[in-house]
Amino acid sequence: MTITVGVLALQGAFAEHLKLLQAASRSLVAKQPQTWSFLEVRTQAQLESCDALIIPGGESTAIALVAARSNLLEPLRDFVKVHRKPTWGTCAGLILLAESANRTKQGGQELIGGLDVRVNRNHFGRQTESFQAGLELPFLSSVDNIEPPQPFQGVFIRAPVVEKVLPHSDSIQSGEQKKEDTVIAPSRQPENIVAQKAMSDHVDVLAKLPGRAARLANRGLDVAADPDAGDIVAVRQGNVFGTSFHPELTEDPRIHMWWLQQVQEAVEKAQSETTLAVDKMVN
């Protein structure tokens, strides 16, 4: 079985993701045989051939605009929210995968959705405020085979954070729509029982960057965030994964390795669930 992973190639660091995906797959195949195929996604046909997708860092507004002009925006929403296929967004990709994004003028940003979170765009300030920080990522223990795993050097460039984890309900859109300078993703429902099982009714916080917001605030930067959330920089909800930082701009393939493991598990589980559903219909 070949698993096909696409990288949305409309704008941003898609080539860097492809490079690390290749490196990650070589390391994984050395441990467990699996055939992988990676491709740049620019059309609906290419998207439909994918089992999983990465939405790279870049300019979220530009990616959304090009996707809309390329008639890809609705297929992307179907991919993530209707079919619930594994999807990972980095930086701009995290913004696009959020159900709500603030510091955004109405009509100035389209969202795909899939993560029940509100993101704060450009949370850490301007391009000149970019930085790197060592991150504790416990989920990488399955890759490092040690506990705790080695810190991951996160690259933050005009990075967003998850300002708030939102309750999983049909009223997310109506509640968030009332907030000023906030845009929301359109609601979509999973297509079948297999897609429903790929969902989760809660968001797992996988990484935080404690204290960074407070230090930047002391320097006079506008980085106000929900005090109950802190600087959340990695989240997962079912098959959808998002990071504020740019793993693709490092030489470290561990997050890509971990994510490919999740993709393989998700694809195998979906195939098993589909087979069971067909057997029940036949019998």
Backbone bond lengths (Angstrom), bond angles and torsions (degrees), N, CA, C in turn:
res aa  C-N    CA-C-N  psi(-1)  N-CA   C-N-CA  omega(-1)  CA-C   N-CA-C  phi
1 M - - - 1.462 - - 1.521 110.58 -
2 T 1.319 115.99 129.78 1.463 121.43 175.77 1.524 108.99 -98.78
3 I 1.312 116.36 129.56 1.465 121.77 175.08 1.520 107.80 -102.28
4 T 1.327 115.97 124.97 1.465 121.83 -176.89 1.519 110.25 -102.83
5 V 1.314 115.56 123.30 1.464 122.24 179.31 1.520 108.29 -115.48
6 G 1.307 116.51 124.77 1.454 121.21 178.19 1.512 111.57 -102.37
7 V 1.329 115.37 154.21 1.462 122.37 171.78 1.522 106.83 -122.71
8 L 1.324 116.46 120.17 1.463 120.59 -179.53 1.522 108.83 -59.92
9 A 1.331 116.77 120.23 1.466 121.43 -170.16 1.519 111.36 -116.75
10 L 1.329 116.27 49.20 1.462 121.38 178.92 1.523 111.93 -93.59
11 Q 1.332 116.27 -29.51 1.465 122.67 -179.58 1.518 106.89 -175.22
12 G 1.323 117.30 152.65 1.448 120.27 174.77 1.517 113.47 99.03
13 A 1.346 114.97 -162.43 1.469 122.05 -168.94 1.526 112.38 -89.68
14 F 1.345 116.87 53.39 1.467 119.25 -179.06 1.526 111.97 -73.38
15 A 1.337 118.42 -35.79 1.466 121.07 -179.20 1.528 110.77 -63.98
16 E 1.328 116.63 -37.60 1.467 120.88 179.79 1.527 111.06 -65.90
17 H 1.328 116.46 -37.86 1.464 119.58 176.56 1.527 110.65 -64.09
18 L 1.308 116.92 -43.77 1.460 120.35 -179.40 1.523 111.40 -61.03
19 K 1.321 116.35 -38.77 1.467 120.69 178.61 1.530 110.78 -61.83
20 L 1.338 116.56 -46.14 1.463 119.03 -179.16 1.523 112.27 -73.16
21 L 1.328 117.90 -29.68 1.456 120.00 175.20 1.532 110.66 -62.97
22 Q 1.321 115.75 -41.21 1.461 119.63 178.31 1.528 110.34 -62.69
23 A 1.335 116.31 -45.25 1.469 120.27 179.69 1.522 110.62 -63.92
24 A 1.325 116.60 -42.59 1.459 120.59 -179.00 1.524 111.40 -64.49
25 S 1.327 117.01 -41.95 1.464 120.20 -178.58 1.518 111.29 -66.04
26 R 1.329 117.78 -36.50 1.464 120.17 177.40 1.524 110.83 -62.16
27 S 1.324 116.29 -41.27 1.464 119.79 179.01 1.523 111.28 -66.79
28 L 1.329 117.01 -38.83 1.461 120.27 -178.92 1.522 111.91 -70.83
29 V 1.340 116.18 -41.57 1.460 120.01 -178.82 1.524 110.77 -63.25
30 A 1.335 115.82 -30.31 1.466 119.25 177.80 1.528 110.91 -64.55
31 K 1.335 117.16 -25.43 1.460 121.91 -179.95 1.522 112.16 -95.69
32 Q 1.344 116.44 -38.74 1.458 121.34 -176.66 1.529 109.12 -147.72
33 P 1.336 117.96 119.47 1.471 120.60 -177.25 1.525 112.10 -58.58
34 Q 1.321 116.33 131.69 1.457 122.45 176.09 1.530 107.18 -165.09
35 T 1.316 116.76 133.91 1.464 120.87 178.94 1.521 109.49 -91.55
36 W 1.333 115.82 125.43 1.456 122.04 -179.46 1.529 109.90 -116.40
37 S 1.306 115.88 147.30 1.459 122.20 173.44 1.531 107.92 -132.05
38 F 1.323 116.30 132.34 1.466 121.03 -179.03 1.528 109.44 -122.46
39 L 1.321 116.34 139.76 1.455 118.99 -179.61 1.514 111.90 -148.88
40 E 1.324 115.65 155.15 1.454 122.66 173.00 1.527 108.51 -80.18
41 V 1.322 116.25 133.75 1.464 121.37 -176.55 1.518 109.95 -109.03
42 R 1.336 115.01 119.22 1.466 120.93 177.00 1.530 112.55 -131.48
43 T 1.327 117.15 -9.37 1.458 120.75 -177.47 1.524 110.10 -130.74
44 Q 1.331 114.96 163.94 1.461 119.77 178.50 1.522 110.76 -64.55
45 A 1.326 117.51 -38.28 1.461 120.69 179.93 1.528 110.69 -62.36
46 Q 1.322 116.77 -41.90 1.457 120.09 177.97 1.527 110.74 -64.66
47 L 1.327 116.71 -41.33 1.466 120.50 179.04 1.522 110.73 -62.18
48 E 1.312 117.26 -42.51 1.454 121.27 -177.33 1.518 112.82 -67.57
49 S 1.328 117.00 -18.14 1.462 120.49 177.80 1.524 112.56 -84.26
50 C 1.336 117.28 -4.27 1.462 121.58 -173.29 1.529 111.72 -93.64
51 D 1.321 113.58 144.29 1.462 120.55 170.98 1.518 111.42 -90.84
52 A 1.329 117.07 -20.88 1.461 122.65 -178.41 1.527 108.04 -155.28
53 L 1.334 115.89 164.49 1.464 119.61 -173.74 1.518 110.81 -147.18
54 I 1.343 115.71 143.51 1.460 122.74 169.55 1.524 108.57 -112.53
55 I 1.324 115.93 132.59 1.464 121.98 172.33 1.523 106.11 -106.62
56 P 1.337 118.31 113.08 1.465 121.25 -168.23 1.519 113.51 -80.40
57 G 1.331 113.56 173.22 1.452 119.69 171.26 1.515 110.26 -72.20
58 G 1.321 115.47 159.43 1.462 122.53 -177.83 1.516 108.36 158.44
59 E 1.311 116.82 -135.86 1.461 122.46 176.10 1.524 107.94 -109.90
60 S 1.328 116.88 110.81 1.463 119.78 -174.90 1.527 112.10 -60.73
61 T 1.337 116.89 -38.03 1.466 119.77 179.40 1.521 110.59 -64.84
62 A 1.332 116.96 -42.65 1.460 121.14 179.83 1.519 111.18 -65.79
63 I 1.343 117.26 -43.12 1.468 120.37 179.52 1.522 110.07 -61.21
64 A 1.333 117.05 -44.85 1.463 120.80 -179.78 1.530 110.96 -64.42
65 L 1.339 117.01 -39.98 1.461 120.62 -179.09 1.524 111.09 -65.40
66 V 1.333 116.90 -46.77 1.463 120.42 179.46 1.529 110.20 -65.06
67 A 1.337 117.06 -38.99 1.467 120.41 178.21 1.521 110.88 -61.23
68 A 1.340 116.66 -42.07 1.462 120.41 179.31 1.527 110.74 -64.98
69 R 1.337 116.86 -43.82 1.470 120.70 -179.50 1.527 111.65 -68.71
70 S 1.334 116.78 -24.70 1.467 121.40 179.58 1.523 111.98 -92.89
71 N 1.329 116.66 8.53 1.473 122.06 -177.46 1.520 112.00 56.95
72 L 1.334 115.48 36.93 1.461 121.12 -179.66 1.520 113.17 -107.77
73 L 1.318 117.50 -14.45 1.454 119.37 -172.87 1.525 111.88 -63.90
74 E 1.317 117.26 -48.03 1.466 119.21 178.86 1.527 111.95 -67.34
75 P 1.340 119.63 -42.52 1.471 118.49 174.17 1.530 113.08 -58.96
76 L 1.331 117.71 -34.92 1.462 119.99 176.56 1.527 110.76 -65.47
77 R 1.315 117.24 -41.99 1.466 120.29 176.89 1.525 110.93 -62.52
78 D 1.323 116.76 -39.53 1.457 119.60 176.87 1.526 110.80 -64.20
79 F 1.327 117.04 -43.21 1.465 122.57 -178.71 1.526 110.55 -57.90
80 V 1.334 115.30 -46.14 1.464 120.36 -173.81 1.526 111.98 -83.41
81 K 1.325 117.86 -45.86 1.457 120.85 -167.16 1.529 114.16 -102.94
82 V 1.320 117.09 -26.71 1.461 120.16 179.71 1.526 110.55 -93.74
83 H 1.353 116.14 -50.15 1.466 120.48 179.68 1.527 111.83 -86.20
84 R 1.333 117.43 -19.64 1.467 123.54 178.50 1.526 112.34 54.58
85 K 1.322 115.81 44.86 1.458 119.84 175.90 1.524 109.66 -80.05
86 P 1.321 118.25 152.34 1.468 120.80 -177.53 1.528 111.72 -57.75
87 T 1.320 115.65 128.07 1.464 121.43 -178.41 1.520 109.22 -139.75
88 W 1.343 115.31 138.56 1.462 122.15 178.65 1.522 108.37 -127.04
89 G 1.318 116.68 128.90 1.457 121.35 176.14 1.512 111.01 -117.92
90 T 1.343 116.96 131.78 1.465 121.25 176.98 1.518 109.77 -111.78
91 C 1.317 116.51 128.40 1.470 124.31 177.52 1.536 110.17 55.59
92 A 1.320 118.68 -101.89 1.465 120.16 177.49 1.521 110.61 -57.22
93 G 1.331 116.44 -36.03 1.461 120.35 177.74 1.512 112.62 -62.70
94 L 1.341 116.73 -36.70 1.458 120.46 175.90 1.524 110.60 -63.34
95 I 1.325 116.95 -42.62 1.467 120.34 177.92 1.526 110.11 -58.46
96 L 1.326 116.41 -46.75 1.463 120.56 -177.35 1.527 112.09 -64.89
97 L 1.320 117.53 -31.10 1.468 121.09 -177.84 1.529 112.87 -85.14
98 A 1.319 117.60 -7.88 1.466 120.77 179.49 1.524 110.30 -74.78
99 E 1.325 115.82 149.25 1.460 120.37 174.14 1.527 111.80 -77.05
100 S 1.339 116.48 -18.52 1.458 120.63 -178.46 1.519 109.53 -149.54
101 A 1.333 116.69 139.98 1.465 121.45 178.02 1.516 108.85 -137.77
102 N 1.343 116.41 129.46 1.460 119.41 -179.50 1.530 110.75 -100.65
103 R 1.336 114.99 -174.95 1.468 122.12 -174.41 1.528 110.32 54.27
104 T 1.323 115.06 39.18 1.459 121.81 -175.86 1.523 108.97 -137.50
105 K 1.328 117.15 129.17 1.446 120.91 177.14 1.524 109.74 -72.78
106 Q 1.323 116.14 143.86 1.452 120.03 177.51 1.531 109.69 -57.93
107 G 1.322 115.58 132.65 1.451 119.85 -178.60 1.515 113.82 85.13
108 G 1.344 117.11 -4.60 1.454 119.85 -176.79 1.505 114.03 -96.30
109 Q 1.322 118.35 -3.71 1.462 120.75 -176.96 1.516 109.61 -157.75
110 E 1.314 117.06 123.28 1.463 121.95 172.52 1.522 108.59 -93.87
111 L 1.316 116.78 141.99 1.456 121.98 178.08 1.527 110.27 -115.93
112 I 1.326 115.22 151.95 1.459 121.55 173.69 1.529 109.74 -89.34
113 G 1.330 116.32 -48.31 1.455 121.65 -178.63 1.516 112.01 88.94
114 G 1.317 115.49 178.75 1.451 122.00 -178.94 1.519 112.95 129.48
115 L 1.356 116.17 -24.51 1.463 122.14 176.98 1.524 108.59 -113.18
116 D 1.321 117.26 125.31 1.462 120.96 -179.94 1.526 110.12 -78.39
117 V 1.322 115.66 69.41 1.462 121.80 -179.94 1.521 109.39 -140.84
118 R 1.332 114.24 158.25 1.465 120.96 167.46 1.523 107.22 -107.63
119 V 1.333 116.84 126.91 1.454 120.19 178.61 1.525 109.88 -102.63
120 N 1.322 114.34 148.79 1.452 122.67 173.80 1.523 106.87 -104.15
121 R 1.323 115.96 108.72 1.463 121.14 -176.96 1.529 110.84 -67.10
122 N 1.346 115.23 146.34 1.477 121.57 176.69 1.527 111.22 47.61
123 H 1.287 116.13 41.40 1.466 122.10 -174.65 1.522 112.40 -57.28
124 F 1.312 117.52 -36.02 1.463 120.50 -174.72 1.527 113.31 -93.97
125 G 1.327 116.48 12.45 1.461 118.39 173.82 1.520 113.28 98.72
126 R 1.323 114.98 -154.04 1.457 122.06 -171.81 1.527 111.58 -83.24
127 Q 1.342 114.42 177.71 1.463 121.14 179.39 1.525 111.27 -54.94
128 T 1.328 116.29 -37.03 1.469 120.13 -178.26 1.521 112.52 -69.03
129 E 1.330 116.78 -14.00 1.456 120.55 178.99 1.534 112.25 -93.43
130 S 1.320 116.79 12.08 1.469 120.64 178.29 1.528 109.75 -62.87
131 F 1.330 116.22 150.58 1.461 120.17 -176.69 1.518 109.78 -158.32
132 Q 1.323 115.42 169.74 1.458 122.85 172.58 1.520 108.64 -121.39
133 A 1.313 115.78 147.57 1.458 120.10 -179.40 1.518 109.97 -149.65
134 G 1.316 116.07 140.46 1.455 120.77 174.85 1.514 110.51 -72.55
135 L 1.321 117.08 128.05 1.457 122.41 -176.08 1.530 110.44 -114.67
136 E 1.320 115.13 137.36 1.455 120.56 172.99 1.527 107.96 -87.73
137 L 1.325 116.75 113.70 1.462 122.28 -177.14 1.532 109.20 -122.22
138 P 1.329 116.87 86.04 1.469 120.19 -176.48 1.521 113.90 -55.68
139 F 1.349 117.91 -29.67 1.462 119.36 -176.83 1.524 112.38 -66.12
140 L 1.342 118.05 -15.22 1.456 120.47 178.72 1.528 113.05 -78.82
141 S 1.321 117.03 -0.99 1.465 119.28 179.22 1.525 111.46 -61.31
142 S 1.335 117.29 -27.90 1.469 120.03 178.68 1.518 111.63 -70.72
143 V 1.329 116.32 -20.75 1.469 120.93 178.17 1.518 110.53 -92.52
144 D 1.333 116.24 -44.96 1.466 121.20 -178.66 1.526 112.63 -74.47
145 N 1.347 115.22 -22.80 1.474 121.08 -175.69 1.526 112.15 60.75
146 I 1.328 116.60 25.91 1.456 121.59 174.09 1.517 108.02 -138.03
147 E 1.335 115.76 157.74 1.470 121.69 -179.16 1.520 109.18 -131.90
148 P 1.351 119.45 118.27 1.463 125.65 -2.72 1.527 111.68 -80.00
149 P 1.342 117.48 159.93 1.459 120.16 178.08 1.524 111.28 -70.39
150 Q 1.313 115.80 164.28 1.461 120.47 176.90 1.527 109.84 -64.19
151 P 1.346 118.84 142.75 1.469 120.67 178.33 1.527 111.57 -56.79
152 F 1.320 115.32 147.95 1.464 121.70 177.81 1.515 108.39 -104.36
153 Q 1.332 116.80 132.10 1.462 121.40 -178.61 1.525 109.26 -82.22
154 G 1.333 116.63 101.42 1.455 121.04 -178.90 1.514 111.90 -83.66
155 V 1.329 116.47 135.86 1.460 123.03 177.72 1.524 107.95 -104.93
156 F 1.337 116.88 118.87 1.466 123.02 -177.42 1.526 109.59 -112.70
157 I 1.343 116.64 115.71 1.457 122.16 -179.96 1.525 108.41 -126.81
158 R 1.318 117.07 108.44 1.470 121.90 -176.09 1.529 108.88 46.57
159 A 1.288 114.85 47.23 1.465 120.61 -167.23 1.525 112.73 -81.16
160 P 1.323 116.13 145.81 1.462 120.86 170.61 1.519 109.70 -84.62
161 V 1.308 116.37 168.61 1.464 121.42 165.83 1.529 107.62 -132.92
162 V 1.323 114.55 162.29 1.457 119.63 171.51 1.514 106.92 -79.72
163 E 1.318 115.86 107.55 1.458 121.14 -177.67 1.523 111.31 -74.42
164 K 1.337 115.57 -34.87 1.457 118.41 -177.75 1.519 110.04 -156.87
165 V 1.328 115.78 137.87 1.454 121.65 170.50 1.519 107.71 -84.57
166 L 1.318 117.30 126.07 1.458 122.15 -174.24 1.529 110.92 -96.01
167 P 1.319 117.09 150.98 1.469 119.29 177.10 1.519 110.71 -66.93
168 H 1.313 116.72 141.89 1.460 120.82 -179.87 1.526 108.20 -81.34
169 S 1.322 116.59 104.17 1.457 120.83 -179.91 1.519 108.92 -160.02
170 D 1.322 115.55 165.58 1.464 120.75 178.84 1.517 112.47 -71.42
171 S 1.348 117.67 -9.80 1.466 120.81 -176.83 1.527 112.89 -97.76
172 I 1.328 117.89 8.21 1.470 119.58 179.14 1.520 110.54 -55.85
173 Q 1.338 116.14 -48.05 1.458 119.58 -176.19 1.523 112.12 -60.88
174 S 1.340 116.87 -45.85 1.460 119.55 -177.23 1.520 111.39 -65.92
175 G 1.334 117.48 -38.42 1.453 120.13 179.55 1.506 113.06 -68.69
176 E 1.326 117.09 -44.39 1.464 121.44 -177.88 1.520 112.14 -73.01
177 Q 1.311 117.19 -27.80 1.453 121.17 -177.47 1.526 111.73 -65.12
178 K 1.313 116.95 -21.63 1.460 120.86 -178.78 1.525 112.57 -77.71
179 K 1.344 116.78 -14.87 1.453 119.88 -177.78 1.526 110.65 -78.64
180 E 1.324 115.76 140.29 1.464 121.04 -179.48 1.531 110.47 -70.55
181 D 1.340 115.89 144.27 1.465 122.49 178.66 1.526 112.49 53.81
182 T 1.330 114.82 39.12 1.460 120.61 179.56 1.520 109.15 -128.83
183 V 1.334 116.20 134.82 1.457 120.52 175.90 1.522 108.54 -113.92
184 I 1.317 116.50 156.61 1.458 121.12 -177.43 1.524 109.60 -129.45
185 A 1.322 115.04 157.61 1.457 121.18 175.28 1.525 109.19 -85.77
186 P 1.319 117.52 146.94 1.473 119.48 176.69 1.514 110.97 -67.90
187 S 1.309 116.00 146.75 1.457 121.50 -178.63 1.528 110.63 -73.84
188 R 1.327 115.59 140.32 1.460 122.52 175.00 1.520 108.23 -141.90
189 Q 1.328 117.08 151.13 1.452 121.77 -179.28 1.526 109.95 -114.47
190 P 1.344 117.69 145.17 1.467 120.67 177.18 1.524 110.71 -57.99
191 E 1.341 116.05 146.40 1.452 120.22 -172.57 1.523 114.18 -77.08
192 N 1.343 117.51 -27.15 1.460 119.19 -175.03 1.524 109.45 -159.17
193 I 1.322 115.55 -176.46 1.462 120.77 -176.16 1.528 111.32 -65.67
194 V 1.323 117.44 -33.06 1.469 120.35 178.61 1.523 110.08 -64.29
195 A 1.336 116.45 -44.77 1.460 120.36 178.31 1.525 111.25 -66.51
196 Q 1.329 116.80 -37.12 1.460 120.46 178.83 1.528 111.06 -62.01
197 K 1.327 116.49 -39.12 1.457 120.06 -179.54 1.523 112.02 -71.90
198 A 1.345 117.51 -18.25 1.465 121.01 176.76 1.520 111.76 -82.99
199 M 1.338 116.45 -5.82 1.455 121.58 178.69 1.527 110.29 -88.72
200 S 1.312 114.35 173.06 1.458 121.88 170.73 1.515 106.98 -145.10
201 D 1.327 116.22 146.28 1.464 119.33 179.90 1.522 112.29 -90.09
202 H 1.334 116.78 8.73 1.460 118.90 176.45 1.533 110.09 -143.09
203 V 1.315 115.06 157.36 1.457 122.69 179.74 1.522 109.05 -101.56
204 D 1.318 116.43 127.39 1.462 121.49 175.76 1.522 109.25 -90.90
205 V 1.320 116.48 124.67 1.469 121.50 175.31 1.531 107.65 -84.61
206 L 1.315 117.10 116.25 1.461 121.97 -175.37 1.523 113.54 -98.92
207 A 1.325 118.09 -19.37 1.470 119.43 179.95 1.523 110.47 -160.93
208 K 1.336 114.94 144.61 1.459 122.45 174.41 1.523 109.31 -129.39
209 L 1.317 114.53 158.56 1.462 121.58 175.61 1.524 106.96 -119.72
210 P 1.319 118.33 81.42 1.470 121.07 -172.02 1.517 112.65 -67.17
211 G 1.319 114.22 138.56 1.455 120.12 172.08 1.510 116.07 84.46
212 R 1.316 118.39 -15.02 1.462 119.71 -176.06 1.533 111.30 -64.62
213 A 1.336 116.89 -44.01 1.457 119.85 -177.88 1.529 111.21 -62.04
214 A 1.331 116.16 -41.53 1.465 119.44 -178.98 1.531 110.81 -63.48
215 R 1.319 117.12 -41.61 1.470 119.89 -179.73 1.526 111.27 -65.39
216 L 1.327 116.91 -40.31 1.456 119.49 179.47 1.526 110.62 -70.37
217 A 1.327 117.10 -36.02 1.456 120.06 178.95 1.525 110.62 -62.31
218 N 1.318 116.63 -36.78 1.459 120.50 178.54 1.524 111.85 -65.22
219 R 1.324 116.93 -20.10 1.463 120.90 177.77 1.519 111.44 -91.81
220 G 1.326 116.55 7.09 1.452 120.66 174.58 1.511 114.81 88.87
221 L 1.332 118.86 12.43 1.454 121.11 -179.29 1.519 110.19 -88.30
222 D 1.320 115.40 147.11 1.453 121.45 -179.72 1.526 109.17 -82.84
223 V 1.307 117.47 91.40 1.461 121.39 -177.26 1.526 110.56 -130.24
224 A 1.325 116.94 32.72 1.458 120.39 -178.67 1.517 110.36 -59.43
225 A 1.315 117.21 133.12 1.462 122.46 178.45 1.516 108.99 -141.04
226 D 1.295 115.75 163.26 1.451 121.37 178.18 1.531 109.12 -58.82
227 P 1.337 118.82 119.12 1.460 120.30 -175.84 1.521 113.52 -63.91
228 D 1.338 116.71 -22.78 1.460 119.57 179.11 1.530 112.58 -77.81
229 A 1.344 116.46 -17.90 1.457 119.67 -175.92 1.515 112.17 -94.94
230 G 1.336 117.28 -39.32 1.451 119.47 -173.71 1.516 109.84 73.96
231 D 1.322 115.20 -167.76 1.458 119.49 -179.64 1.528 109.64 -89.51
232 I 1.315 116.41 83.83 1.462 121.63 178.36 1.519 108.10 -80.70
233 V 1.339 116.77 122.98 1.462 120.26 -173.98 1.525 113.55 -122.08
234 A 1.326 118.80 2.21 1.465 121.63 173.84 1.520 109.09 -154.15
235 V 1.332 115.79 129.90 1.465 121.17 -178.98 1.519 109.64 -140.26
236 R 1.323 113.58 159.02 1.463 120.01 176.38 1.510 108.93 -144.24
237 Q 1.319 116.00 138.31 1.460 121.89 174.59 1.524 107.55 -137.73
238 G 1.318 115.84 103.69 1.457 119.25 -175.72 1.519 110.81 60.86
239 N 1.326 116.26 -123.07 1.462 121.98 -178.20 1.528 113.63 -85.70
240 V 1.324 118.11 0.37 1.463 120.75 -174.71 1.522 109.77 -107.58
241 F 1.319 115.96 130.04 1.464 123.99 -172.78 1.523 108.33 -129.58
242 G 1.331 117.25 139.52 1.459 120.14 179.51 1.512 112.03 -142.11
243 T 1.340 116.22 140.70 1.463 121.88 176.41 1.528 109.50 -130.06
244 S 1.336 115.90 138.93 1.458 120.99 176.95 1.526 111.60 -70.71
245 F 1.316 115.36 -29.33 1.471 121.01 -172.07 1.530 110.31 -97.44
246 H 1.328 115.65 179.59 1.459 123.42 -173.14 1.533 111.20 -113.25
247 P 1.326 119.84 85.99 1.469 119.34 174.78 1.528 112.17 -62.23
248 E 1.333 116.54 -26.58 1.467 120.30 -177.81 1.525 113.12 -69.85
249 L 1.328 117.23 -14.58 1.463 120.42 179.59 1.523 111.94 -96.06
250 T 1.320 116.37 16.40 1.460 121.90 175.25 1.529 108.37 -117.25
251 E 1.312 115.92 177.92 1.471 121.30 173.95 1.530 110.68 -102.35
252 D 1.328 116.32 12.05 1.456 122.66 -175.48 1.531 109.89 -98.83
253 P 1.332 119.30 111.17 1.469 120.93 -176.05 1.527 114.67 -89.36
254 R 1.335 118.48 8.42 1.459 119.33 -169.87 1.526 113.92 -63.60
255 I 1.324 118.11 -40.35 1.465 118.58 179.64 1.521 109.58 -67.28
256 H 1.327 117.77 -38.57 1.457 120.52 176.79 1.534 110.35 -63.37
257 M 1.334 116.68 -39.56 1.461 119.74 176.79 1.521 110.85 -62.06
258 W 1.329 116.55 -47.72 1.459 121.04 179.57 1.523 110.35 -59.69
259 W 1.331 117.02 -44.67 1.463 120.05 -176.86 1.526 110.70 -66.16
260 L 1.321 118.05 -40.46 1.462 119.85 177.39 1.529 110.86 -61.70
261 Q 1.324 116.93 -35.80 1.466 119.55 174.69 1.527 110.53 -61.00
262 Q 1.345 116.55 -42.85 1.464 120.35 178.39 1.523 110.99 -64.63
263 V 1.325 116.34 -38.95 1.466 120.70 178.80 1.525 110.09 -62.40
264 Q 1.322 116.74 -47.48 1.463 120.15 -179.18 1.527 110.69 -59.67
265 E 1.320 117.07 -44.51 1.465 120.25 178.37 1.523 111.27 -61.88
266 A 1.335 116.47 -41.73 1.462 120.68 -178.31 1.529 111.29 -66.61
267 V 1.331 116.96 -42.16 1.462 120.77 -179.95 1.526 110.09 -64.82
268 E 1.312 117.10 -44.67 1.460 120.54 179.98 1.529 110.96 -64.71
269 K 1.325 116.67 -39.83 1.466 120.23 179.05 1.524 110.89 -65.77
270 A 1.337 117.19 -42.48 1.471 121.01 179.73 1.520 110.64 -63.29
271 Q 1.337 116.96 -40.82 1.456 120.00 178.21 1.526 111.20 -63.56
272 S 1.329 115.98 -40.93 1.461 120.25 179.00 1.520 111.29 -64.96
273 E 1.339 116.12 -43.79 1.464 120.37 179.87 1.532 110.67 -64.78
274 T 1.319 116.71 -38.70 1.462 120.55 178.89 1.515 110.85 -64.74
275 T 1.331 116.86 -43.14 1.459 121.25 178.58 1.526 111.28 -60.99
276 L 1.344 116.03 -43.13 1.458 119.97 178.59 1.521 111.69 -63.16
277 A 1.345 115.99 -41.39 1.452 120.63 -179.30 1.540 111.07 -64.94
278 V 1.333 116.36 -39.96 1.455 120.38 178.24 1.521 110.99 -66.48
279 D 1.335 116.21 -42.48 1.467 120.70 179.16 1.532 110.95 -60.13
280 K 1.339 116.76 -39.91 1.456 120.39 179.70 1.538 110.73 -65.46
281 M 1.328 115.60 -37.55 1.465 119.43 179.74 1.528 110.96 -68.03
282 V 1.331 115.12 -40.86 1.463 119.95 -178.92 1.523 111.09 -68.03
283 N 1.327 115.74 -40.64 1.452 120.43 -176.75 1.528 112.69 -89.13
